[in-house]
């Protein structure tokens, strides 16, 4: 008995069922959200203009290039106090500026969530017709996948998530990528781990490492279990539809095996393995050298057995893949359909 085909999902109901997966490859912030600020050059400034700006920032500050500093500071104690007080002022202004920037970043990413939430509700509650996504994409000068990504941010992240991520330096591209992590627990754990790692701004290196770890976690998730639920590329204007269970399963299996095989045939990893094997030796100066050498040989034998087993499995895999060449489109009764003549033949 032929399986009943799943109903197609229109653009109006897609989000209610499942947001289509998207691969987001860009790095850095969405350029449409960046305001270009022209920076001054030497031709724009002089000593007087710089002093004026410093006075605006540091209220009460004054400086006279002609003043006799030796008389102004009677002893080294007075001079030291001046330097320490000035350094404190600089630290206060910088702290205030950085705090303001962090708060504004947090608010900006929260505002991005509100955009997605408003968009999601409008598309759900409104009556914009069957071409709503294409119309929006054209009017916004964005792609159809970008519209889905905006909705996904609101659907899969919370406004608190976005604020906490933003205040830690994440941009809207990162939010859109996080929204593509389909498993709720995985996504929440990635976000929580990142937020927990960065408690303050004291260690810049630690913050950079945490951001790299966040990016790596997102990329690993997308590579490990990515399957687009559309039969056509949304970026080319296709409408997302659900495909058969068999299609979904085989595409998922291809992705899983490609991931494993790419690791096996990775040239750098192979070179490291070969170099370790070719360069190995055991000196009698090593304590318990014989015991350690026995351990190495035991691991070598285990690895060799696994490689031999892998060769057998891979040969079987190739045979099964080759069998796909005989697959053809069939009708409900299992009869093959000749694509060129639409003629039915018995299977």
N, C-alpha and C positions, 0 to 999 in steps of 0.2 A: 504494500500500500504506500503510495507516494505521500511524502510529508507535505502538510499544508504550508504554503508559502506565507512568510510573515508579511503583515501589512506594511506598505510604504509609509514613511514618516515625512510629512510635509514640513516646510520651513517654519510654519506657525506652531507645530506641535513638537518639534525636535527636542527642544530644551526640556519639555515636560517628561519626555521619555529618557533621553540621554544626550548630553552635549557631545557633539562630534569631537574626536581627538584631533589636535592640531600639533604639528611640529613647528616650534618657534626657534629659528636658527640665529636671529640677530642678537648682537651683543650691544650693551649700552642702552641708553634711554631712547624712547621713541622720539625721533627728531622733531615731530610736530609739536611736542610739548616743551621744547627747549627755546628759550628766548635768547637771541644773540646779543651779547653785551660787548660793545666796543671798548677796548682797554686803551688808556692813554699811552703815548710814547714820549720820548724826550722832547719832541717838538711841541708837545702840549703843556709841558710843565716848566716851572722854575722854582727857585727856593721859596719865593714869597707865596706862591700858590700852595705848595706843600705845607708850609707853616700854617696857612689859613685853614687847610683841611684838618691838620692835627689839632688846632684850637677848637674846631667844631666838634671833634670826637672827644677830646679830653678837656672838659669844661674847667676853666680856671688856669689852664696851662699857658705859660708865656715863655718866650725865648728871645734874647737879644744877643746877636752875634758880636756886638761891640762891648758887651759887659765884661768887666774884669772878674773872672771866675775865682781867681785867687783871693780876692777880697770878699766875694760873696760867700765862700765857704772858708771860714776862719781856720778850721782844723780838719783833720782826716775823718773825725767822727761826724762832723756836719756833712762832709762830702759823701760818706758812706750812707748816712741817713737819706740823703737826696737820691742816691742811686737805688737804694732799697725801696723807697717810697714810689719812685718812678716805675720800677719793675712791678710793684704791686698794682699800680694803675694799669699797666699794660696787660697784666694777667687778668684783671677784672674786666677790662673792655673785651679782650679776646674771649673770655669765658662767656660773657654776655652775648657776644656776637655768635659764637658757636652754639650756645643754647638756643638762641633765636632761630638759627638756621636749622637745627635739629627739629625743633617744634614745627617749623614751617614745612620741613620735609615730611614729617609725620602727618600733618594736616593735609598736605598735597596728596599723599597716597590714600588717606581716608577719603578725600574728595573723589579720587579715582574710583573707589568702591561705590560711592554714592551714584556716580555716573552709571556704573554697571547695573546697580540695583534699579535705578529709574528706568534704564533702557529695558531691563528684563521685564519689569512690571508693565511698561508701555506696550511691549510686543506681545505680552500675554493678555493684557486687558483691552488693548486697542483693536481696531479693525482696519489694518493697513493693506490688506490684499495679499495674494500669493507671492508677489515679488517684493515683499517688504525688505528683505535682506539686500537684494540687489539695488533697490532704490536708495536705501540707507548708505550702502557702500559708495554709490555714485555721488550722492549728495555730500558725504563726509570725506570723499576722496580717499577712502580706505578700502581694504579688501573685505570680502565676505567673511573669511576666517577671522579677521580682526573683530568683527561684530560679535561672532560667537565667543571669542576670547574675552571681550568686555563682559558679556553675560556670565561667563564662567567664573570670572573674578568675584562677582557678587554671589553666585550660586555656591561656590566651593570654599571661599574664604570669608571671614567675618571682617567687619569694619575695624575691630580691635586688632586682628591679624595685620591688616594693611597699615594701621597706624604704627604698631610696634616694629614692623619691618621697615617702614619708611623712616622712622626716627633712627634706625640703625643703618641707614644709607642705601636701602634697596630702592630700585626705580620701578616704573610701571611695567617694564619688560620682564623683570623678575616676578612681579605679581602675576602676569599673564602666563608665565612658564609654570609657576606653582599651581595655577588653576588647572593646568593640563595633567597634573598628577591625579589620576582618577580614583585611586584607593584612598578613602577618607582617613584611615588610620595612618597610612604612610605619609600623606600630606601633612597631617597634624603633627606627627612626630618630627618631620623635617623642620617645620616652622618652630616648634617648641624648642628643639635642640639648638637652632640658630639663635633664638631670642635668649635662651638660657646662657649661651656661650658669651654673649656680649652684655655685660652688666653695667659697664661704664666706658668712658672714652680714654682711660688711662694707658692702655696698651695698644698702640696702633698696629703693631705686627700681629697681635692676637686677633684684632678685628679683621685684618686682611685675610688671615688664615680661615677665620670663620666664614667670611664671604666666599672664599674659594671652595670651602667645604659645602656650602649651600648650593653653589652652582654645580659642583660635582654630583651632589645628591639628586638634584633635579635631572641632570643629564643622564645619570645612571638609571633613574626610573623610566625616563622616556625611551631609552635604548632597550631596557629589559622587557618591557611589556607594552609596546606601542602597536596599536591596531586601529586604523582609520575606519570608522563605521560608515563610510560613504563609498559608493561605487564610482564616483567621479571626484576629481580634484576640486574642492571648494574654491580654491584660488582661481580656477578656470571657469567659475560660475556654475558648477554642478550643484545639485540639490542633494543633501545628505539623505540616504535611505538605508534601512537595515537590509543586510544580505542574509543568505541562509546560514544555518548553524554550521554546515559543512564548510562553507566558504570561510567563515570566521575562524573555525578551528584550524584549517590548513594554513591560513595566513599567519595565525599565531604560532603554529609549529615552525613554519619557515623562519619567522623572526627569531624564535628561541634558538633554533639550530644555527642560524647565521651568527648570532651573538657568540655561541660557544665556539664555532669554527674560526671566527675571526681572532679569538684569543689564541687558539692552537697554532694558526699560521702566521701570527704576528711576528714579523721579521726581527724586531728588537728583542722580543721575548725568546725567540729561538736562538739568537746570537748569544744572549746571556746564558742560556742553558748549555749551549755547545762550549762556550768559554769556561764555564764552571767545570764541565766534564773534562775538557782537554787540559785544564790547568790544575787539576786536583792531584795532590800527593800527601803522604802522611809521613812526617819525620819521627824518628825514634826519640826526639827530644820532647815530644808531646806526652804528657802523662796518660797512661792507659791507651797508648796508640793502637794496639792490636784490637782492643774492644771497640774503639771508635771506628776503625777501619771495617770491622765486621758490621757495624751499624750502617755504614755507607753502602756496603755491598748488598745488605739486606734490602735497603731502600731502592737500590738500583734494580734488583731482581723484581721487586713489587712494581716499580715504574715500567719495567720492560714488559711484564705480564699485562699491565693495563694498556700499554701501547699496542701489543699484539691483539688484544681483545677489541681495541678501538678500530684497528684495521679491518677486522672481520665485520664489525658493526657498520663502518663507513661504506664498505663494499655492498652490504645489504641495503643501506640507505640509498645508494646510487641506483640500485636495481629498482627499488620502489619508486624513486623519482622518475626514472625512465618510463615506468608504467603509465605516467600521466599523459604520455604522448598518445595513448589510445583512448583517452577520455573525450567524449563529445557531448554536446547539448542533447538532452533527451526530452521527450514529452512525458505527460503524466503516466503513461503506460510503460515507460522505460524504453521506448523506441528511439533510436538515434535519429537526429534530424540533420540532413545534408544541408549545410549552410548555403551552398551555391545554387541548389535546386529546390530547397525546402522539402525535399522528398524524405519520407520516413522509411527507415530500414529496420529490420528486426535485429535486436541486440544479440 
